[in-house]
């Protein structure tokens, strides 16, 4: 199960766009903690640490113990916004978690024992992943680090469905059990798609070059 991670924060007295910009200029990220029957609390986080946490993986399925001015509150990230140009965090929303509560989280799906899958190891098939995360309803203290998919014995044409996965005790699916998680496809399937795409790009480039050449020729004739 995912361990609760400590996170230092500073309370914010002012809110709004102007206040948020001022916080970012100080190398921090504005954030808010809400839920749990309490009023929202505005905080700020260290920008570098927040960036590392977001891009480190599993951010939205990790419970944090946030320390704000000497007080601690457990919360889980519900959403975050990134700068559309720089991809740096602009804001984070946290949801308070309490005992007896269940929440919906996106848990990473990990594929194991690929070497024991004949369709991949011996037949050079390709693992076509449909679901990279799995939505679960689970108690905060029981959120798994990942859901492992065992590929042992999987051959070309085999499909892994959500119903084939082993869930942690107390966890419930927030998705149809018949959904496809991954399939093993022949190497020629994806290869043909790539070749067709490359051919289309090459043809478009040739057409563009021909059009440019015709335009230059027309200009020369006019000259």
C-alpha positions in Angstrom: 0.0 0.0 0.0 1.1 3.6 -0.6 2.9 5.2 2.4 1.6 8.5 3.7 4.2 11.1 2.7 5.0 14.3 4.6 4.6 17.6 2.9 5.5 21.1 4.2 3.1 24.0 3.4 2.6 27.6 4.3 -0.8 29.2 5.0 -2.0 31.9 2.6 -4.0 34.9 3.9 -4.8 36.3 0.5 -6.5 34.6 -2.5 -7.3 35.6 -6.0 -5.3 35.8 -9.3 -3.1 38.7 -8.1 -2.2 36.9 -4.8 -1.5 33.6 -6.7 0.9 35.4 -9.1 2.7 36.9 -6.1 3.1 33.4 -4.6 4.5 32.0 -7.8 7.0 34.8 -8.0 8.3 33.7 -4.6 9.0 30.2 -6.0 5.9 28.6 -4.6 2.7 27.0 -5.8 -0.7 28.1 -4.6 -2.9 25.3 -3.4 -6.1 24.6 -1.4 -7.3 21.9 1.0 -11.0 21.3 1.0 -13.6 18.7 2.1 -14.0 16.8 5.3 -16.8 19.1 6.5 -14.4 21.9 7.0 -13.8 25.3 5.3 -11.3 25.4 2.5 -7.7 26.2 3.6 -5.5 28.2 1.2 -1.8 27.1 1.3 1.4 27.3 -0.8 3.9 24.6 -1.6 7.6 24.7 -2.7 7.5 24.9 -6.5 10.5 22.6 -7.1 9.2 19.9 -4.7 5.7 20.1 -6.2 7.1 19.7 -9.7 9.1 16.6 -8.7 6.1 15.1 -6.9 3.8 15.5 -9.9 6.3 14.2 -12.5 7.5 11.4 -10.2 4.4 9.4 -10.8 1.5 8.4 -8.6 0.9 11.9 -7.3 -2.9 11.7 -7.4 -3.0 8.4 -5.6 -0.7 9.4 -2.8 -2.0 10.5 0.7 0.0 13.4 2.1 0.3 14.5 5.7 0.5 18.2 5.1 2.0 20.3 7.9 0.7 23.9 7.9 1.8 26.2 10.7 2.4 23.4 13.2 -0.8 21.5 12.4 -1.1 18.4 10.3 -3.8 17.3 7.9 -4.1 14.3 5.7 -5.2 15.0 2.2 -4.9 13.5 -1.3 -4.4 15.5 -4.5 -7.6 15.7 -6.5 -6.4 18.0 -9.4 -3.6 20.2 -10.5 -3.1 22.8 -13.2 0.1 23.1 -15.3 1.4 26.1 -17.3 0.4 25.4 -20.9 3.8 26.5 -22.2 6.3 25.6 -19.4 4.5 22.6 -18.0 5.2 23.8 -14.5 2.6 23.5 -11.7 0.3 26.5 -11.3 -2.2 25.2 -8.6 -3.0 22.1 -6.7 -6.3 21.0 -5.1 -6.2 18.6 -2.1 -9.1 16.7 -0.6 -9.1 16.0 3.2 -9.3 12.3 4.0 -10.9 11.0 7.2 -11.3 7.6 8.9 -13.9 5.4 7.3 -14.0 7.4 4.1 -13.6 5.9 0.6 -12.4 7.8 -2.4 -12.0 7.2 -6.1 -8.4 7.2 -7.3 -6.5 6.4 -10.5 -4.0 3.6 -9.7 -1.1 2.9 -12.1 -1.2 -0.4 -14.0 2.1 -2.3 -14.1 2.8 -5.2 -16.5 5.1 -7.9 -15.1 6.7 -11.2 -16.4 6.9 -10.0 -20.0 9.7 -12.5 -20.5 7.3 -15.3 -19.6 4.8 -14.3 -22.3 5.4 -16.5 -25.5 3.6 -13.9 -27.6 6.2 -11.3 -26.6 9.3 -13.2 -26.0 9.3 -15.9 -28.7 6.9 -14.4 -31.3 8.0 -10.8 -31.2 4.4 -9.6 -30.5 3.6 -6.2 -29.2 1.9 -5.3 -25.9 -0.9 -2.9 -26.8 -1.8 -1.1 -23.6 -5.3 0.3 -23.4 -5.5 1.3 -19.7 -2.4 2.8 -18.1 -4.4 3.4 -14.9 -7.3 1.8 -13.1 -10.0 3.7 -11.3 -10.7 2.2 -7.9 -12.9 3.2 -5.0 -10.9 2.4 -1.9 -10.1 3.6 1.7 -7.2 6.2 1.7 -5.1 4.0 3.9 -5.5 1.0 1.5 -4.6 2.7 -1.8 -2.2 0.3 -3.6 1.0 1.6 -5.3 0.0 -0.2 -8.5 -2.1 -3.0 -9.9 0.2 -5.7 -11.4 -0.8 -7.5 -14.5 0.9 -10.9 -14.8 1.7 -11.7 -18.5 2.9 -15.2 -17.8 1.8 -17.5 -20.6 0.1 -14.8 -22.7 0.3 -15.4 -26.4 -0.5 -13.5 -29.6 -4.2 -12.6 -29.7 -4.7 -12.8 -25.9 -6.6 -10.0 -24.1 -6.4 -9.0 -20.5 -9.7 -7.6 -19.1 -10.3 -5.7 -16.0 -12.1 -8.7 -14.6 -8.8 -10.7 -14.8 -7.0 -8.3 -12.3 -6.5 -9.0 -8.6 -7.6 -6.1 -6.5 -6.6 -5.3 -2.9 -9.0 -6.2 -0.1 -11.8 -3.7 0.2 -11.2 -2.0 -3.2 -14.0 -1.8 -5.7 -13.9 -1.1 -9.4 -15.0 2.3 -10.7 -15.1 0.9 -14.3 -16.8 -1.9 -16.1 -15.2 -5.3 -15.5 -15.3 -6.1 -19.1 -13.1 -3.3 -20.2 -9.9 -4.2 -22.0 -6.6 -3.5 -20.2 -4.2 -4.8 -22.8 -3.8 -7.1 -25.8 -0.9 -8.9 -27.4 -0.9 -8.2 -31.1 1.3 -9.6 -33.9 4.3 -7.5 -34.8 2.9 -7.0 -38.4 -0.2 -5.2 -37.1 1.5 -2.2 -35.6 4.2 -2.4 -38.2 1.8 -2.1 -41.1 0.2 0.9 -39.4 3.5 2.6 -39.0 4.5 1.9 -42.6 1.2 3.3 -43.9 1.6 6.4 -41.8 5.2 6.9 -43.0 4.1 6.4 -46.6 1.3 9.0 -46.2 3.8 11.5 -44.7 6.2 10.9 -47.5 3.5 11.3 -50.1 2.4 14.6 -48.5 5.9 15.8 -48.5 6.3 15.0 -52.2 3.1 16.7 -53.1 4.2 19.8 -51.2 7.6 19.8 -52.9 5.9 19.5 -56.3 3.5 22.4 -55.5 6.4 24.6 -54.5 8.3 23.7 -57.7 5.3 24.5 -59.8 5.0 27.8 -58.0 8.6 28.7 -58.6 8.3 27.7 -62.3 5.3 30.0 -62.7 7.2 32.9 -61.1 10.1 32.3 -63.5 7.7 32.3 -66.5 6.2 35.6 -65.3 9.7 37.0 -65.0 
